[in-house]
Amino acid sequence: MASQEIIFAGFGGQGILSMGKFIAYAGMDANMNVSWLPSYGPEMRGGTANCSVILADEPVGSPIVTMPDSVVVMNRPSLDKFEKTIKKGGLVILDSDLIAREVERDDIQVIRVPAQTIAKDLGSPQIANMVLLGALVAKTGIVSMEVLLGALKDHGKEKFFEVNKKALEKGAEYAK
């Protein structure tokens, strides 16, 4: 796949911007053109946060994503906001532990991942975001898992690497 426009969205404090950052680093490591644009309300923690990431073989003209190929959401307000923007045939990955409602569109793919449950089972509730990121990478193939793990090793905190790796792998299993 030559390019992917992705929106990650949820509440501040859920690791929304981190998901975007790690896939952006992975894209750079894979010699792609990359854009990472964070956006959050004045509340920060608890308020809504989202970030737009573009990974492309061609130069990125604008960092603004209006019709994403993929959306990863960790709360219902984000699903409500971004569901209608996804390209036809696109993908939504959502945390089914936090979002009870069904996706209304039938022209997009939906992967429901119980990310909170998986993260708790791995012993770290904070890594639900990594579970969802693993599902995204496995489903889209925009970067390889090896490149993503390399980016995590280079740019993440070393003490969290092993548990984050497990979370990414669990998410990837879920997407397959």
ROSE-4610 file (N, C-alpha, C; in Angstrom, 1 decimal, always signed):
// ROSE-4610
residu = [M/M/M/A/A/A/S/S/S/Q/Q/Q/E/E/E/I/I/I/I/I/I/F/F/F/A/A/A/G/G/G/F/F/F/G/G/G/G/G/G/Q/Q/Q/G/G/G/I/I/I/L/L/L/S/S/S/M/M/M/G/G/G/K/K/K/F/F/F/I/I/I/A/A/A/Y/Y/Y/A/A/A/G/G/G/M/M/M/D/D/D/A/A/A/N/N/N/M/M/M/N/N/N/V/V/V/S/S/S/W/W/W/L/L/L/P/P/P/S/S/S/Y/Y/Y/G/G/G/P/P/P/E/E/E/M/M/M/R/R/R/G/G/G/G/G/G/T/T/T/A/A/A/N/N/N/C/C/C/S/S/S/V/V/V/I/I/I/L/L/L/A/A/A/D/D/D/E/E/E/P/P/P/V/V/V/G/G/G/S/S/S/P/P/P/I/I/I/V/V/V/T/T/T/M/M/M/P/P/P/D/D/D/S/S/S/V/V/V/V/V/V/V/V/V/M/M/M/N/N/N/R/R/R/P/P/P/S/S/S/L/L/L/D/D/D/K/K/K/F/F/F/E/E/E/K/K/K/T/T/T/I/I/I/K/K/K/K/K/K/G/G/G/G/G/G/L/L/L/V/V/V/I/I/I/L/L/L/D/D/D/S/S/S/D/D/D/L/L/L/I/I/I/A/A/A/R/R/R/E/E/E/V/V/V/E/E/E/R/R/R/D/D/D/D/D/D/I/I/I/Q/Q/Q/V/V/V/I/I/I/R/R/R/V/V/V/P/P/P/A/A/A/Q/Q/Q/T/T/T/I/I/I/A/A/A/K/K/K/D/D/D/L/L/L/G/G/G/S/S/S/P/P/P/Q/Q/Q/I/I/I/A/A/A/N/N/N/M/M/M/V/V/V/L/L/L/L/L/L/G/G/G/A/A/A/L/L/L/V/V/V/A/A/A/K/K/K/T/T/T/G/G/G/I/I/I/V/V/V/S/S/S/M/M/M/E/E/E/V/V/V/L/L/L/L/L/L/G/G/G/A/A/A/L/L/L/K/K/K/D/D/D/H/H/H/G/G/G/K/K/K/E/E/E/K/K/K/F/F/F/F/F/F/E/E/E/V/V/V/N/N/N/K/K/K/K/K/K/A/A/A/L/L/L/E/E/E/K/K/K/G/G/G/A/A/A/E/E/E/Y/Y/Y/A/A/A/K/K/K]
num = [1/1/1/2/2/2/3/3/3/4/4/4/5/5/5/6/6/6/7/7/7/8/8/8/9/9/9/10/10/10/11/11/11/12/12/12/13/13/13/14/14/14/15/15/15/16/16/16/17/17/17/18/18/18/19/19/19/20/20/20/21/21/21/22/22/22/23/23/23/24/24/24/25/25/25/26/26/26/27/27/27/28/28/28/29/29/29/30/30/30/31/31/31/32/32/32/33/33/33/34/34/34/35/35/35/36/36/36/37/37/37/38/38/38/39/39/39/40/40/40/41/41/41/42/42/42/43/43/43/44/44/44/45/45/45/46/46/46/47/47/47/48/48/48/49/49/49/50/50/50/51/51/51/52/52/52/53/53/53/54/54/54/55/55/55/56/56/56/57/57/57/58/58/58/59/59/59/60/60/60/61/61/61/62/62/62/63/63/63/64/64/64/65/65/65/66/66/66/67/67/67/68/68/68/69/69/69/70/70/70/71/71/71/72/72/72/73/73/73/74/74/74/75/75/75/76/76/76/77/77/77/78/78/78/79/79/79/80/80/80/81/81/81/82/82/82/83/83/83/84/84/84/85/85/85/86/86/86/87/87/87/88/88/88/89/89/89/90/90/90/91/91/91/92/92/92/93/93/93/94/94/94/95/95/95/96/96/96/97/97/97/98/98/98/99/99/99/100/100/100/101/101/101/102/102/102/103/103/103/104/104/104/105/105/105/106/106/106/107/107/107/108/108/108/109/109/109/110/110/110/111/111/111/112/112/112/113/113/113/114/114/114/115/115/115/116/116/116/117/117/117/118/118/118/119/119/119/120/120/120/121/121/121/122/122/122/123/123/123/124/124/124/125/125/125/126/126/126/127/127/127/128/128/128/129/129/129/130/130/130/131/131/131/132/132/132/133/133/133/134/134/134/135/135/135/136/136/136/137/137/137/138/138/138/139/139/139/140/140/140/141/141/141/142/142/142/143/143/143/144/144/144/145/145/145/146/146/146/147/147/147/148/148/148/149/149/149/150/150/150/151/151/151/152/152/152/153/153/153/154/154/154/155/155/155/156/156/156/157/157/157/158/158/158/159/159/159/160/160/160/161/161/161/162/162/162/163/163/163/164/164/164/165/165/165/166/166/166/167/167/167/168/168/168/169/169/169/170/170/170/171/171/171/172/172/172/173/173/173/174/174/174/175/175/175/176/176/176]
x = [+0.8/+0.0/+0.9/+0.6/+1.5/+1.3/+0.0/-0.2/-1.4/-1.4/-2.4/-2.6/-3.9/-4.2/-5.0/-4.5/-5.1/-5.4/-6.5/-6.9/-7.0/-6.3/-6.3/-7.1/-8.1/-8.9/-9.5/-9.6/-10.1/-10.0/-10.0/-9.8/-8.3/-8.0/-6.6/-6.2/-5.0/-4.5/-4.6/-5.2/-5.3/-4.2/-3.2/-2.1/-2.4/-3.4/-3.8/-2.6/-1.9/-0.9/+0.3/+0.6/+1.6/+1.5/+0.2/+0.0/+0.4/+0.0/+0.3/+1.8/+2.5/+3.9/+4.7/+4.3/+5.1/+4.9/+3.7/+3.5/+4.2/+4.2/+5.0/+6.5/+7.0/+8.4/+8.7/+7.8/+7.9/+7.9/+7.0/+7.0/+8.3/+8.9/+10.2/+11.2/+11.2/+12.2/+12.0/+10.8/+10.6/+10.8/+11.4/+11.7/+10.5/+9.4/+8.2/+8.2/+7.3/+7.1/+6.0/+6.2/+5.3/+4.8/+3.6/+3.1/+2.4/+2.6/+2.0/+1.4/+0.1/-0.5/-1.4/-0.9/-1.8/-2.8/-3.9/-5.0/-5.7/-5.8/-6.4/-7.1/-8.2/-8.9/-8.1/-8.5/-7.8/-7.8/-8.7/-8.7/-7.5/-6.9/-5.9/-6.5/-5.9/-6.4/-7.9/-8.6/-10.0/-10.8/-10.2/-10.8/-10.5/-11.1/-10.8/-9.5/-8.9/-7.6/-7.6/-7.0/-6.8/-5.6/-5.1/-4.0/-4.2/-3.7/-3.8/-2.4/-2.3/-1.0/-1.1/-0.2/-0.1/+1.2/+1.1/+2.3/+2.2/+3.2/+3.0/+4.4/+4.3/+5.5/+5.8/+4.7/+4.9/+5.0/+5.5/+5.5/+4.1/+4.0/+2.7/+2.4/+1.4/+1.0/+0.5/-0.3/-1.0/-1.1/-0.8/-1.0/-2.4/-3.3/-4.8/-5.4/-6.0/-6.7/-8.2/-8.9/-10.4/-11.1/-10.5/-11.2/-10.2/-10.1/-9.1/-9.4/-8.3/-8.4/-8.7/-8.2/-8.4/-8.6/-9.4/-9.6/-9.6/-8.8/-8.7/-9.3/-10.4/-11.1/-11.2/-11.0/-11.0/-12.2/-13.1/-14.3/-15.4/-16.6/-17.8/-17.9/-17.5/-17.6/-16.7/-15.6/-14.7/-15.3/-15.9/-16.6/-17.7/-18.5/-19.6/-19.0/-17.9/-17.3/-16.7/-15.9/-15.1/-15.7/-16.8/-17.3/-17.7/-18.4/-18.9/-17.8/-16.5/-15.5/-14.6/-14.7/-13.9/-14.2/-13.1/-13.3/-14.1/-14.9/-15.7/-14.6/-14.9/-14.0/-12.9/-13.0/-11.9/-12.1/-11.4/-11.4/-11.6/-12.3/-12.4/-12.0/-11.1/-10.7/-11.2/-12.0/-12.4/-12.3/-12.2/-12.0/-13.5/-13.8/-15.2/-15.5/-14.4/-14.7/-15.2/-14.9/-15.3/-16.4/-16.6/-17.6/-18.7/-19.9/-20.9/-21.7/-21.8/-22.7/-22.0/-22.9/-22.4/-22.1/-21.2/-20.8/-22.0/-22.5/-23.7/-23.5/-22.3/-22.0/-21.7/-22.1/-21.9/-20.9/-20.3/-19.4/-17.9/-17.7/-16.3/-16.1/-14.9/-14.5/-14.5/-14.9/-14.9/-14.2/-13.2/-12.6/-12.8/-13.6/-13.9/-12.9/-12.1/-11.1/-11.3/-11.4/-11.6/-10.2/-9.7/-8.4/-8.1/-9.1/-8.9/-8.7/-9.6/-9.5/-8.1/-7.7/-6.4/-5.3/-5.3/-4.3/-4.2/-5.4/-5.4/-4.9/-5.2/-4.7/-3.2/-2.6/-1.2/-0.5/-1.4/-0.9/-0.6/-1.1/-0.9/-2.0/-3.0/-4.2/-3.8/-2.6/-2.3/-1.9/-1.8/-1.3/-2.4/-3.7/-4.8/-4.5/-3.9/-3.6/-2.7/-1.7/-0.8/-1.5/-2.5/-3.2/-3.9/-4.5/-5.2/-4.3/-3.1/-2.1/-1.6/-1.5/-1.1/-2.1/-3.4/-4.5/-4.4/-4.1/-4.1/-2.9/-1.8/-0.6/-0.8/-1.4/-1.6/-2.6/-3.7/-4.8/-4.4/-3.7/-3.3/-2.0/-1.1/+0.3/+1.0/+0.6/+1.3/+2.7/+3.1/+4.5/+4.5/+5.7/+5.8/+5.8/+5.5/+5.5/+7.0/+7.9/+9.4/+9.8/+9.4/+9.7/+9.0/+7.8/+7.1/+7.8/+8.2/+8.9/+10.2/+10.9/+12.1/+11.9/+10.8/+10.5/+10.2/+9.5/+9.1/+10.4/+11.3/+12.5/+13.4/+13.4/+14.2/+13.6/+12.3/+11.6/+10.7/+10.5/+9.7/+10.6/+9.9/+10.7/+11.1/+12.4/+12.9/+12.1/+11.8/+11.2/+9.8/+9.2/+7.8/+7.9/+9.1/+9.2/+8.5/+8.9/+8.4/+6.9/+6.3/+4.8/+4.1/+4.7/+4.2/+4.2/+5.3/+5.5/+4.4/+4.2/+3.1/+1.7/+1.5/+0.2/+0.0/+1.1/+1.0/+0.7/+1.4/+1.2/-0.2/-0.8/-2.1/-3.1/-2.9/-3.8/-3.7/-2.5/-2.3/-3.0/-3.0/-3.7/-5.2/-5.7/-7.1/-7.6/-6.7/-7.0/-7.0/-6.3/-6.2/-7.4]
y = [-1.2/+0.0/+1.2/+2.1/+3.3/+4.4/+4.5/+5.5/+5.1/+5.8/+5.5/+6.8/+7.3/+8.4/+7.9/+8.2/+7.6/+8.6/+8.4/+9.3/+8.4/+8.8/+8.1/+9.0/+8.6/+9.5/+8.8/+9.6/+9.1/+10.3/+9.9/+10.8/+11.1/+12.3/+12.6/+11.7/+11.2/+10.3/+8.8/+8.5/+7.1/+6.7/+7.6/+7.3/+7.4/+8.3/+8.6/+9.1/+10.2/+10.8/+9.9/+9.0/+8.0/+7.0/+6.6/+5.6/+6.3/+7.5/+8.2/+8.4/+8.7/+9.0/+7.7/+6.6/+5.4/+4.9/+5.1/+4.6/+5.6/+6.9/+7.9/+7.6/+7.3/+6.9/+5.7/+4.7/+3.5/+3.8/+4.7/+5.1/+5.8/+6.6/+7.2/+6.1/+5.2/+4.1/+3.3/+3.2/+2.5/+3.4/+4.5/+5.5/+6.0/+6.2/+6.8/+8.3/+9.1/+10.4/+10.4/+11.2/+11.1/+12.5/+12.5/+13.7/+13.2/+14.0/+13.7/+15.0/+15.0/+16.3/+16.0/+16.4/+16.2/+17.3/+16.9/+17.9/+17.5/+18.4/+18.1/+19.4/+19.1/+20.3/+20.8/+22.0/+22.7/+21.8/+20.8/+20.1/+19.1/+18.7/+17.6/+16.4/+15.9/+14.6/+14.7/+13.7/+13.6/+14.3/+15.3/+15.9/+15.0/+15.4/+14.5/+14.9/+13.9/+14.1/+13.3/+13.8/+13.0/+13.4/+12.5/+12.9/+12.3/+13.0/+12.6/+12.2/+11.0/+10.6/+10.2/+10.7/+10.3/+9.6/+8.4/+7.7/+7.5/+7.9/+7.9/+7.7/+7.2/+7.1/+8.4/+9.2/+10.5/+11.6/+12.7/+13.8/+14.1/+14.5/+14.8/+16.3/+16.6/+17.9/+18.7/+18.1/+18.7/+17.7/+18.1/+17.2/+17.0/+17.7/+17.6/+16.4/+15.6/+14.4/+14.6/+14.7/+14.9/+13.7/+12.8/+11.5/+10.4/+9.9/+8.9/+7.5/+6.8/+5.4/+4.6/+4.9/+4.2/+5.1/+4.7/+5.4/+4.4/+4.8/+4.0/+4.8/+4.3/+5.1/+4.4/+5.2/+4.7/+5.2/+6.0/+6.4/+6.7/+6.7/+6.9/+8.3/+9.4/+10.7/+10.7/+10.0/+10.0/+9.1/+8.0/+7.2/+8.1/+8.8/+9.6/+10.7/+11.3/+12.4/+11.9/+10.8/+10.4/+9.3/+8.6/+7.5/+7.9/+9.1/+9.5/+10.0/+10.3/+10.8/+9.7/+8.5/+7.4/+7.1/+7.0/+6.7/+5.4/+5.3/+4.1/+3.0/+1.8/+0.7/+0.8/+1.9/+2.1/+1.2/+1.6/+0.7/+1.5/+0.9/+1.5/+0.4/+0.7/-0.2/+0.5/-0.2/+0.4/-0.5/+0.2/-0.5/-0.9/-2.2/-2.6/-2.6/-2.5/-2.4/-1.0/+0.0/+1.3/+1.9/+1.2/+1.7/+0.6/+0.8/-0.2/-0.2/+1.0/+1.1/+0.5/+0.0/-0.5/+0.6/+0.3/+1.2/+1.2/+2.3/+2.4/+2.2/+2.5/+2.3/+0.9/+0.5/-0.9/-0.9/+0.2/+0.3/+0.4/+0.1/+0.2/-1.1/-1.5/-2.7/-2.2/-3.1/-2.8/-3.9/-3.6/-4.5/-4.1/-4.9/-4.6/-5.3/-4.6/-5.2/-4.9/-5.9/-5.6/-5.2/-4.1/-3.6/-3.5/-3.0/-2.8/-4.2/-5.1/-6.5/-7.1/-7.0/-7.6/-6.9/-5.6/-4.9/-5.3/-5.4/-5.9/-7.3/-8.2/-9.5/-9.6/-8.6/-8.5/-7.8/-7.3/-6.8/-5.3/-4.6/-3.2/-2.5/-2.0/-1.3/-0.2/+0.5/+1.6/+1.3/+0.0/-0.4/-0.8/-0.4/-0.7/-0.1/+1.1/+1.8/+1.0/+0.3/-0.5/-1.8/-2.3/-3.4/-3.0/-1.8/-1.3/-1.0/-0.4/-0.1/-1.4/-2.5/-3.8/-4.3/-4.1/-4.5/-3.7/-2.4/-1.5/-2.0/-2.2/-2.5/-3.9/-4.8/-6.2/-6.1/-5.3/-5.3/-4.5/-3.4/-2.5/-2.9/-3.4/-3.7/-2.5/-1.3/-0.1/+0.0/-0.6/-0.9/-2.3/-2.9/-4.2/-4.2/-5.3/-5.3/-5.1/-5.7/-5.5/-4.1/-3.3/-1.9/-1.1/-1.5/-0.8/-1.1/-2.4/-2.7/-2.0/-1.8/-1.1/+0.4/+1.0/+2.4/+2.5/+1.5/+1.4/+1.3/+0.5/+0.3/+1.6/+2.3/+3.5/+4.7/+4.8/+6.0/+5.8/+4.6/+4.4/+4.2/+4.0/+3.8/+2.3/+2.1/+0.7/-0.2/+0.3/-0.6/-1.0/-0.4/-0.8/-1.6/-1.8/-2.4/-3.8/-4.6/-6.0/-6.1/-5.4/-5.4/-4.7/-3.7/-3.1/-4.0/-4.7/-5.7/-6.8/-7.3/-8.3/-7.7/-6.4/-5.8/-5.7/-5.2/-5.1/-6.5/-7.5/-8.9/-9.4/-9.1/-9.5/-8.8/-7.5/-6.8/-7.3/-7.6/-8.1/-9.5/-10.3/-11.6/-11.3/-10.3/-10.0/-9.6/-8.9/-8.3/-9.4/-10.5/-11.5/-12.4]
z = [+0.0/+0.0/+0.0/-0.9/-1.1/-0.1/+0.4/+1.4/+2.3/+3.5/+4.4/+5.2/+5.3/+6.1/+7.3/+8.5/+9.7/+10.7/+11.4/+12.6/+13.8/+14.8/+16.1/+17.0/+17.8/+18.6/+19.8/+20.9/+22.2/+23.2/+24.5/+25.5/+25.7/+26.2/+26.6/+27.7/+27.6/+28.7/+28.2/+27.1/+26.6/+25.7/+25.5/+24.6/+23.1/+22.8/+21.4/+20.6/+21.2/+20.5/+20.3/+21.4/+21.3/+20.2/+20.0/+18.9/+17.6/+17.4/+16.2/+16.0/+17.1/+17.1/+16.7/+17.3/+17.0/+15.6/+15.0/+13.6/+12.7/+13.1/+12.3/+12.3/+13.5/+13.5/+12.7/+12.7/+11.9/+10.5/+10.1/+8.7/+8.2/+9.1/+8.8/+8.6/+9.6/+9.5/+8.2/+7.7/+6.4/+5.2/+5.4/+4.3/+3.6/+4.4/+3.8/+4.2/+3.5/+3.8/+4.9/+5.9/+7.1/+7.6/+8.1/+8.7/+10.0/+11.1/+12.4/+12.9/+13.1/+13.5/+14.7/+15.9/+17.1/+17.2/+17.9/+18.1/+19.4/+20.4/+21.6/+22.2/+22.9/+23.5/+24.7/+25.2/+26.2/+27.5/+27.6/+28.9/+29.0/+27.9/+27.9/+28.5/+29.7/+30.2/+30.4/+29.9/+30.1/+28.9/+28.3/+27.1/+25.9/+24.8/+23.6/+23.0/+22.5/+21.8/+20.5/+19.5/+18.3/+17.5/+16.7/+15.9/+14.5/+13.5/+12.1/+11.7/+11.1/+10.6/+9.1/+8.3/+6.9/+6.7/+6.1/+5.7/+4.2/+3.4/+2.0/+1.3/+0.1/-0.8/-1.4/-1.7/-2.3/-1.2/-1.5/-0.5/+0.0/+1.2/+1.9/+1.6/+0.9/+0.6/+1.8/+2.6/+3.7/+4.9/+6.1/+7.2/+7.7/+7.1/+7.4/+6.8/+7.6/+7.1/+7.3/+6.1/+6.1/+5.8/+5.0/+4.7/+4.9/+6.2/+6.5/+5.9/+5.6/+5.2/+6.4/+7.6/+8.8/+10.0/+10.9/+12.1/+13.3/+14.3/+15.5/+16.6/+17.2/+18.3/+19.6/+20.7/+22.0/+22.9/+22.2/+23.0/+22.0/+22.6/+21.7/+21.0/+21.8/+21.1/+19.8/+19.9/+18.7/+17.6/+17.9/+16.9/+16.2/+17.1/+16.6/+15.6/+16.0/+15.2/+13.9/+13.9/+12.7/+11.9/+12.3/+11.5/+10.1/+10.0/+8.7/+7.8/+8.3/+7.5/+6.8/+7.2/+6.7/+5.2/+4.4/+3.0/+2.9/+1.8/+1.5/+1.3/+1.9/+1.9/+3.0/+3.8/+4.8/+6.0/+7.1/+8.2/+9.5/+10.4/+11.8/+12.7/+13.7/+14.7/+16.0/+16.8/+18.0/+19.2/+20.4/+21.7/+22.1/+21.9/+22.2/+23.7/+24.6/+26.0/+26.4/+25.5/+25.8/+24.9/+23.8/+22.9/+22.7/+23.2/+23.1/+21.8/+21.2/+20.0/+18.8/+17.9/+16.7/+15.7/+14.8/+13.7/+12.7/+12.3/+11.5/+10.0/+9.5/+8.1/+7.8/+6.5/+6.1/+4.9/+4.6/+3.5/+4.0/+5.3/+5.8/+6.7/+6.8/+7.6/+9.1/+10.0/+11.4/+12.2/+13.0/+13.9/+15.3/+16.0/+17.4/+18.3/+19.1/+19.9/+21.4/+22.2/+23.7/+24.3/+23.9/+24.2/+25.7/+26.4/+27.9/+28.6/+28.2/+28.7/+28.4/+27.2/+26.7/+27.5/+27.6/+28.4/+29.8/+30.5/+31.9/+32.0/+31.0/+31.1/+30.9/+30.2/+30.1/+31.3/+32.3/+33.5/+33.4/+32.4/+32.3/+31.5/+32.3/+31.7/+30.8/+30.9/+30.1/+28.7/+28.3/+27.0/+26.0/+26.4/+25.5/+24.1/+24.1/+22.8/+22.0/+22.6/+21.8/+21.2/+21.9/+21.4/+20.1/+20.1/+18.9/+17.8/+18.1/+17.1/+16.4/+17.2/+16.7/+15.7/+16.0/+15.1/+13.8/+13.9/+12.7/+11.8/+12.3/+11.5/+10.9/+11.6/+11.1/+9.9/+10.1/+9.1/+7.9/+8.0/+6.9/+6.2/+7.0/+6.5/+6.0/+6.5/+6.1/+6.5/+7.6/+8.0/+8.6/+8.5/+9.1/+10.6/+11.3/+12.7/+13.2/+12.4/+12.8/+12.8/+11.8/+11.7/+12.9/+13.2/+14.3/+15.6/+15.8/+17.0/+17.1/+16.0/+16.0/+16.4/+15.9/+16.3/+17.8/+18.3/+19.7/+20.6/+20.1/+20.8/+20.8/+19.7/+19.5/+20.2/+20.2/+20.7/+21.9/+22.4/+23.6/+24.8/+25.9/+27.2/+27.2/+27.4/+27.4/+28.4/+29.6/+30.6/+30.2/+29.2/+28.7/+27.4/+26.9/+25.6/+25.5/+26.4/+26.4/+26.5/+27.4/+27.5/+26.4/+25.8/+24.6/+23.4/+23.3/+22.2/+22.3/+23.5/+23.7/+23.3/+23.7/+23.4/+21.9/+21.2/+19.7/+19.1/+19.6/+19.0/+19.3/+20.5/+20.8/+19.8/+19.7/+18.8/+17.3/+16.9/+15.6/+15.4/+16.4/+16.3/+16.2/+16.9/+16.8/+15.5/+14.7/+13.4/+12.3/+12.6/+11.5/+11.5]
